[in-house]
């Protein structure tokens, strides 16, 4: 028996690193069963995302080379129970408790009234985009920004008639702006360390690309908001009920851990609710329970996605893509394009931009050195494309939590992600044109 265990461990280790294109089949199955079916049906609620992930997870386990069925299931469970996955689950739980407690207490309505009293209807979308950009660049986390702003954005949509999906798309777009540019973002740290350049140098390159795109995105949101004709008249602002959101935003901007921020927000919202008579202690408990329960689908999707994507990695799907992408590089432009494709596909398979950067960074460094790509430029391309993909995939943490808090389909939100789409397109043009030329070595 002991010999069998050792031999199994050896075979498992070997299989983990064998490039295998067939390992990507579960991802294809998911995309077909969710995106393709929804598009053909013309209804993004016909195929629940949970069912699509169950189907692709079954396929992932069925085609895996992990030996006995029990071994393959165990490998899938290891991916689902990864520390990053569990961290996201805990954030979702706390986010649900905070969002529902704040809503029951009246914090969302109070904050919405404050926002509507400041901004005219045609600038609401652009104003929330600017707020999301500022918060995300300050806190360095897109998830924390979405958790803080999504309930307010949905509240504004309900009061003004703006589509929920549009306001959530605005929040996600602004959140990805800061995730990409912030000095304290983990993606910035990983990208610069793997490429061997300073954060300030990489920022100068990315800023020249991202800032014009952010301005263009803001203009688009202003144009979209011009059609808004709200008849809603803001009522009296209950300032005491705005305090929990202000505290959440201030503590988030100061860089406090997002889980601690959400816990403080939940407790503070509950205390204000008790003090103002919005609910009693049992009402507070019921609100927290309802919020956590509402995150059930989101948590299930996160666990299934973690397991399925681990099976793809385990069976060599990512290694196979890396080998194919790096096989035919002939020029510095080709090298930059391959770096972009490399990190994009890694992110597509992991649904985590930090992990994608950790995986693709060392390979990108080798490509950059071989074809004389400036380290500041390769770091920028890595970071930008990881955030571009992370911001648009319907099974990424950002889209899932925005959809969960807003009660809409991730596909509906994708229609309004102007900034990520323009960022990807703009950076692809920058690769083709060599912009900014000051940081281009040929």
C-alpha positions as CSV (number, residue, x, y, z in Angstrom):
1,X,0.0,0.0,0.0
2,X,2.8,2.4,0.9
3,X,4.5,1.7,-2.4
4,X,1.3,2.4,-4.3
5,X,1.0,5.8,-2.6
6,X,4.5,6.8,-3.5
7,X,4.0,5.7,-7.1
8,X,0.8,7.6,-7.3
9,X,2.4,10.8,-5.9
10,X,5.2,10.5,-8.5
11,X,2.8,10.1,-11.4
12,X,0.7,13.0,-10.2
13,X,3.7,15.3,-10.0
14,X,4.7,14.3,-13.6
15,X,1.3,14.9,-15.0
16,X,1.0,18.4,-13.4
17,X,3.7,19.7,-15.8
18,X,2.9,17.8,-19.1
19,X,1.6,20.3,-21.7
20,X,-1.8,19.0,-23.0
21,X,-4.1,20.9,-25.2
22,X,-7.0,18.6,-24.4
23,X,-7.0,19.9,-20.9
24,X,-8.7,23.1,-22.2
25,X,-11.8,21.2,-23.1
26,X,-13.7,22.1,-19.8
27,X,-13.1,25.8,-20.5
28,X,-14.5,25.4,-24.0
29,X,-17.5,23.5,-22.6
30,X,-18.2,26.2,-20.1
31,X,-18.0,29.0,-22.8
32,X,-20.3,27.0,-25.1
33,X,-22.8,26.0,-22.4
34,X,-23.0,29.5,-20.9
35,X,-22.1,32.2,-23.3
36,X,-23.1,30.5,-26.6
37,X,-26.4,29.0,-25.3
38,X,-27.4,32.3,-23.7
39,X,-26.7,34.2,-26.9
40,X,-28.5,31.7,-29.1
41,X,-31.5,31.7,-26.7
42,X,-31.5,35.5,-26.5
43,X,-31.9,35.3,-22.8
44,X,-29.0,35.3,-20.3
45,X,-31.1,33.7,-17.6
46,X,-32.0,30.6,-19.7
47,X,-28.7,28.9,-18.7
48,X,-27.8,29.5,-15.0
49,X,-24.1,30.0,-14.6
50,X,-24.1,27.4,-11.8
51,X,-25.4,24.7,-14.2
52,X,-22.8,25.7,-16.8
53,X,-20.0,25.3,-14.2
54,X,-21.4,22.0,-13.0
55,X,-21.3,20.6,-16.6
56,X,-17.8,21.9,-17.2
57,X,-16.6,20.6,-13.8
58,X,-18.0,17.1,-14.6
59,X,-16.2,17.2,-17.9
60,X,-12.9,18.3,-16.2
61,X,-13.0,15.4,-13.8
62,X,-14.0,12.9,-16.5
63,X,-11.1,13.7,-18.8
64,X,-8.5,14.3,-16.2
65,X,-5.4,12.0,-16.1
66,X,-5.4,11.8,-12.3
67,X,-5.9,8.1,-12.1
68,X,-8.9,6.7,-10.1
69,X,-12.1,8.7,-10.0
70,X,-11.6,9.4,-6.3
71,X,-8.1,10.9,-7.0
72,X,-9.5,13.1,-9.7
73,X,-12.3,14.3,-7.4
74,X,-9.8,15.0,-4.7
75,X,-7.7,17.1,-7.1
76,X,-10.8,19.1,-8.1
77,X,-11.6,19.7,-4.4
78,X,-8.0,20.9,-3.8
79,X,-8.5,23.6,-6.4
80,X,-11.9,24.6,-5.0
81,X,-10.4,24.8,-1.5
82,X,-7.4,26.9,-2.6
83,X,-6.6,29.7,-0.1
84,X,-7.3,32.4,-2.7
85,X,-10.7,30.8,-3.4
86,X,-11.5,30.6,0.4
87,X,-10.5,34.2,0.8
88,X,-12.9,35.3,-1.9
89,X,-15.7,33.2,-0.3
90,X,-15.1,34.9,3.1
91,X,-15.2,38.3,1.4
92,X,-18.5,37.4,-0.4
93,X,-20.0,36.3,3.0
94,X,-19.0,39.6,4.7
95,X,-20.1,41.6,1.7
96,X,-23.5,40.1,1.7
97,X,-24.0,40.7,5.4
98,X,-22.8,44.3,5.1
99,X,-24.9,45.1,2.0
100,X,-28.1,43.7,3.4
101,X,-27.6,45.3,6.8
102,X,-26.9,48.7,5.3
103,X,-29.9,48.4,3.1
104,X,-32.3,47.4,5.9
105,X,-30.9,50.2,8.1
106,X,-31.5,52.8,5.3
107,X,-27.8,53.6,4.6
108,X,-28.2,52.9,0.9
109,X,-31.2,55.2,0.5
110,X,-29.5,57.9,2.5
111,X,-26.3,57.7,0.4
112,X,-28.3,57.6,-2.8
113,X,-30.2,60.8,-1.7
114,X,-26.9,62.5,-0.9
115,X,-25.4,61.5,-4.4
116,X,-28.5,62.6,-6.3
117,X,-28.5,66.0,-4.5
118,X,-25.0,66.6,-5.6
119,X,-24.9,65.2,-9.2
120,X,-27.5,65.9,-11.9
121,X,-29.0,62.9,-13.6
122,X,-27.0,63.1,-16.8
123,X,-23.7,63.0,-14.8
124,X,-24.6,60.1,-12.4
125,X,-22.9,57.4,-14.4
126,X,-19.7,59.4,-15.1
127,X,-19.7,60.6,-11.4
128,X,-19.8,57.0,-10.1
129,X,-17.0,56.1,-12.6
130,X,-14.8,58.8,-11.3
131,X,-15.5,57.8,-7.7
132,X,-14.7,54.2,-8.5
133,X,-11.4,55.3,-10.2
134,X,-10.4,57.3,-7.2
135,X,-11.3,54.7,-4.6
136,X,-9.7,51.8,-6.5
137,X,-6.4,53.6,-7.1
138,X,-6.3,54.5,-3.4
139,X,-7.1,51.1,-2.0
140,X,-5.4,49.0,-4.7
141,X,-8.2,46.4,-4.9
142,X,-11.0,46.2,-7.4
143,X,-13.1,43.8,-5.3
144,X,-13.1,46.2,-2.3
145,X,-14.2,49.1,-4.5
146,X,-17.0,47.1,-6.0
147,X,-18.2,46.0,-2.6
148,X,-18.3,49.6,-1.4
149,X,-19.9,51.2,-4.4
150,X,-22.2,48.5,-6.0
151,X,-25.1,48.8,-3.5
152,X,-25.1,52.6,-4.0
153,X,-24.9,52.3,-7.7
154,X,-27.9,49.9,-7.7
155,X,-29.8,52.2,-5.4
156,X,-29.2,55.1,-7.8
157,X,-30.4,52.9,-10.7
158,X,-33.6,52.0,-8.9
159,X,-34.4,55.7,-8.1
160,X,-33.6,57.1,-11.5
161,X,-34.5,54.4,-14.0
162,X,-30.9,53.9,-15.2
163,X,-30.4,50.2,-16.0
164,X,-28.8,48.3,-13.1
165,X,-26.3,46.6,-15.4
166,X,-25.1,50.0,-16.7
167,X,-24.4,51.3,-13.2
168,X,-22.7,48.1,-12.2
169,X,-20.6,48.2,-15.4
170,X,-19.5,51.7,-14.4
171,X,-18.4,50.5,-11.0
172,X,-16.5,47.5,-12.4
173,X,-14.8,49.8,-15.0
174,X,-13.7,52.3,-12.4
175,X,-12.5,49.5,-10.1
176,X,-10.3,48.0,-12.8
177,X,-8.8,51.4,-13.5
178,X,-7.3,51.6,-10.0
179,X,-6.5,47.9,-9.9
180,X,-4.3,48.5,-12.9
181,X,-2.6,51.7,-11.8
182,X,-2.4,51.7,-8.0
183,X,1.0,51.4,-6.4
184,X,-0.3,49.1,-3.7
185,X,-2.1,46.8,-6.0
186,X,-0.8,43.2,-5.9
187,X,-0.8,43.1,-9.7
188,X,1.5,46.1,-9.8
189,X,3.9,44.6,-7.3
190,X,4.0,41.2,-9.1
191,X,4.4,42.7,-12.6
192,X,7.3,45.0,-11.6
193,X,9.1,42.3,-9.6
194,X,9.0,39.7,-12.2
195,X,10.2,42.1,-14.9
196,X,12.8,43.8,-12.8
197,X,11.7,47.4,-12.9
198,X,10.6,50.1,-10.5
199,X,6.9,50.8,-9.8
200,X,7.3,54.5,-10.7
201,X,8.8,53.7,-14.1
202,X,6.0,51.2,-14.9
203,X,3.4,53.7,-13.8
204,X,4.7,56.3,-16.2
205,X,4.2,53.9,-19.1
206,X,0.8,52.7,-18.0
207,X,-0.4,56.2,-17.1
208,X,0.3,57.4,-20.7
209,X,-1.9,54.6,-22.0
210,X,-4.6,54.3,-19.4
211,X,-5.4,57.9,-18.6
212,X,-6.6,58.9,-22.1
213,X,-8.7,55.8,-22.2
214,X,-10.2,56.6,-18.8
215,X,-11.1,60.1,-20.1
216,X,-12.7,58.6,-23.2
217,X,-14.6,56.1,-21.0
218,X,-15.9,59.0,-18.8
219,X,-17.1,60.8,-21.9
220,X,-18.9,57.8,-23.1
221,X,-20.6,57.4,-19.7
222,X,-21.6,61.1,-19.9
223,X,-23.1,60.5,-23.4
224,X,-25.0,57.4,-22.1
225,X,-26.2,59.4,-19.1
226,X,-27.6,62.2,-21.3
227,X,-30.7,60.2,-22.0
228,X,-31.5,59.9,-18.3
229,X,-34.6,61.9,-17.4
230,X,-35.1,61.2,-13.7
231,X,-38.2,62.5,-12.0
232,X,-37.0,61.3,-8.6
233,X,-36.7,64.1,-6.0
234,X,-34.2,63.4,-3.3
235,X,-35.7,63.4,0.1
236,X,-34.2,64.7,3.4
237,X,-30.7,63.3,3.9
238,X,-30.4,61.3,7.1
239,X,-26.7,62.0,7.7
240,X,-26.4,59.5,10.6
241,X,-27.3,56.7,8.1
242,X,-24.6,57.9,5.7
243,X,-21.9,57.4,8.3
244,X,-21.4,53.6,7.8
245,X,-20.7,54.1,4.1
246,X,-18.4,57.0,4.8
247,X,-16.5,55.0,7.3
248,X,-16.2,52.1,4.9
249,X,-14.9,54.3,2.1
250,X,-12.4,56.1,4.4
251,X,-11.0,52.9,5.9
252,X,-10.8,51.3,2.5
253,X,-8.9,54.3,1.1
254,X,-6.5,54.1,4.1
255,X,-5.6,50.6,3.0
256,X,-7.2,48.6,5.8
257,X,-7.9,44.9,5.0
258,X,-11.1,44.5,3.0
259,X,-12.5,41.9,5.4
260,X,-11.9,44.1,8.4
261,X,-13.6,47.0,6.5
262,X,-16.6,44.9,5.7
263,X,-16.9,43.6,9.3
264,X,-16.7,47.2,10.7
265,X,-19.3,48.3,8.2
266,X,-21.7,45.6,9.2
267,X,-21.3,46.3,12.9
268,X,-21.6,50.0,12.5
269,X,-24.6,49.7,10.2
270,X,-26.2,47.4,12.8
271,X,-25.6,49.8,15.6
272,X,-27.0,52.8,13.7
273,X,-30.0,50.7,12.7
274,X,-30.6,49.8,16.4
275,X,-30.1,53.4,17.5
276,X,-32.5,54.8,14.8
277,X,-35.1,52.1,15.3
278,X,-34.7,50.8,11.8
279,X,-34.7,47.3,13.2
280,X,-34.3,45.4,16.4
281,X,-31.6,42.9,17.3
282,X,-33.5,40.1,15.6
283,X,-34.1,42.2,12.5
284,X,-30.3,42.9,12.3
285,X,-29.6,39.1,12.5
286,X,-32.2,38.4,9.9
287,X,-30.7,41.0,7.6
288,X,-27.2,39.5,7.9
289,X,-28.6,36.0,7.3
290,X,-30.5,37.2,4.2
291,X,-27.4,38.9,2.8
292,X,-25.2,35.8,3.4
293,X,-27.8,33.6,1.8
294,X,-28.1,35.8,-1.2
295,X,-24.4,35.2,-1.9
296,X,-25.0,31.4,-2.1
297,X,-25.0,31.2,-5.9
298,X,-21.9,33.4,-6.0
299,X,-20.0,31.2,-3.5
300,X,-21.1,28.0,-5.4
301,X,-19.8,29.4,-8.7
302,X,-16.5,30.5,-7.1
303,X,-15.9,27.0,-5.7
304,X,-16.8,25.2,-8.9
305,X,-14.6,27.6,-11.0
306,X,-11.7,27.1,-8.6
307,X,-12.0,23.3,-9.0
308,X,-12.4,23.3,-12.8
309,X,-9.6,25.8,-13.4
310,X,-7.3,23.8,-11.2
311,X,-8.0,20.7,-13.3
312,X,-7.0,22.6,-16.4
313,X,-3.7,23.7,-14.8
314,X,-3.1,20.3,-13.3
315,X,-3.5,18.5,-16.6
316,X,-1.2,20.9,-18.5
317,X,-3.6,23.2,-20.3
318,X,-1.8,26.4,-19.4
319,X,1.6,24.9,-20.1
320,X,0.4,23.9,-23.6
321,X,-0.8,27.4,-24.4
322,X,2.5,28.9,-23.1
323,X,4.5,26.6,-25.4
324,X,2.3,27.5,-28.4
325,X,2.4,31.2,-27.8
326,X,6.2,31.4,-27.5
327,X,7.1,29.1,-30.4
328,X,7.0,31.6,-33.3
329,X,8.2,34.9,-32.0
330,X,10.3,36.8,-34.6
331,X,10.4,40.5,-33.5
332,X,10.0,42.8,-30.5
333,X,6.4,43.6,-31.5
334,X,5.7,39.9,-31.8
335,X,7.3,39.4,-28.3
336,X,5.1,42.1,-26.8
337,X,2.0,40.5,-28.5
338,X,3.0,37.1,-27.2
339,X,3.4,38.5,-23.6
340,X,-0.1,40.0,-23.9
341,X,-1.6,36.8,-25.2
342,X,0.3,34.7,-22.6
343,X,-1.0,36.6,-19.5
344,X,-4.5,36.9,-21.1
345,X,-4.9,33.2,-21.5
346,X,-3.4,32.5,-18.1
347,X,-6.0,34.8,-16.6
348,X,-8.7,33.3,-18.6
349,X,-7.8,29.9,-17.2
350,X,-7.3,31.0,-13.6
351,X,-9.8,33.8,-13.2
352,X,-7.3,35.6,-10.9
353,X,-5.0,38.3,-12.4
354,X,-2.4,38.0,-9.6
355,X,-2.0,34.3,-10.1
356,X,-1.9,34.8,-13.9
357,X,0.9,37.3,-13.5
358,X,2.9,35.0,-11.1
359,X,2.6,32.2,-13.7
360,X,3.3,34.3,-16.8
361,X,5.8,36.8,-15.4
362,X,9.0,34.7,-15.5
363,X,8.3,33.5,-19.0
364,X,7.5,37.1,-20.1
365,X,10.8,38.2,-18.6
366,X,12.7,35.6,-20.7
367,X,10.8,36.7,-23.9
368,X,11.5,40.4,-23.1
369,X,15.2,39.9,-22.6
370,X,15.6,37.8,-25.7
371,X,13.9,40.3,-28.0
372,X,15.0,43.5,-26.2
373,X,11.7,44.6,-24.9
374,X,12.0,47.3,-22.2
375,X,11.3,45.9,-18.8
376,X,9.0,48.9,-18.0
377,X,7.0,48.1,-21.1
378,X,6.8,44.4,-20.6
379,X,5.6,45.0,-17.0
380,X,2.9,47.4,-18.2
381,X,1.7,45.0,-20.9
382,X,1.5,42.2,-18.4
383,X,-0.4,44.2,-15.8
384,X,-2.8,45.8,-18.3
385,X,-3.8,42.7,-20.1
386,X,-4.3,40.8,-16.8
387,X,-6.6,43.5,-15.6
388,X,-8.3,43.7,-19.0
389,X,-9.2,40.0,-19.0
390,X,-10.0,40.0,-15.3
391,X,-12.4,42.9,-15.8
392,X,-14.5,41.2,-18.5
393,X,-14.7,37.5,-17.8
394,X,-18.2,36.6,-16.4
395,X,-16.7,34.2,-13.9
396,X,-14.1,36.5,-12.4
397,X,-14.5,37.7,-8.8
398,X,-15.2,41.3,-9.8
399,X,-18.1,40.4,-12.2
400,X,-19.5,37.8,-9.9
401,X,-19.7,40.1,-6.9
402,X,-21.1,43.0,-8.9
403,X,-23.7,40.7,-10.3
404,X,-24.5,39.2,-6.9
405,X,-24.9,42.5,-5.2
406,X,-27.0,43.9,-8.1
407,X,-29.1,40.8,-8.8
408,X,-28.3,40.8,-12.6
409,X,-26.5,38.5,-15.0
410,X,-22.8,39.0,-15.5
411,X,-23.4,39.0,-19.3
412,X,-25.7,42.1,-18.9
413,X,-22.9,43.9,-17.1
414,X,-20.4,43.1,-19.9
415,X,-22.4,45.3,-22.3
416,X,-21.3,48.4,-20.3
417,X,-17.6,47.7,-19.5
418,X,-16.3,50.5,-21.7
419,X,-13.1,51.1,-19.9
420,X,-11.7,47.5,-19.9
421,X,-12.6,47.0,-23.6
422,X,-11.0,50.3,-24.6
423,X,-8.0,49.5,-22.4
424,X,-7.4,46.2,-24.2
425,X,-7.9,47.8,-27.6
426,X,-5.8,50.9,-26.8
427,X,-2.9,48.8,-25.5
428,X,-3.0,46.5,-28.5
429,X,-2.7,49.6,-30.7
430,X,0.2,50.8,-28.5
431,X,2.0,47.5,-29.2
432,X,1.5,47.9,-32.9
433,X,2.6,51.6,-33.0
434,X,5.3,51.4,-30.4
435,X,3.6,54.0,-28.2
436,X,5.0,55.5,-26.0
437,X,8.2,55.5,-28.0
438,X,10.3,56.8,-25.2
439,X,10.0,53.3,-23.6
440,X,10.4,51.3,-26.7
441,X,13.7,49.5,-27.5
442,X,14.0,48.0,-31.0
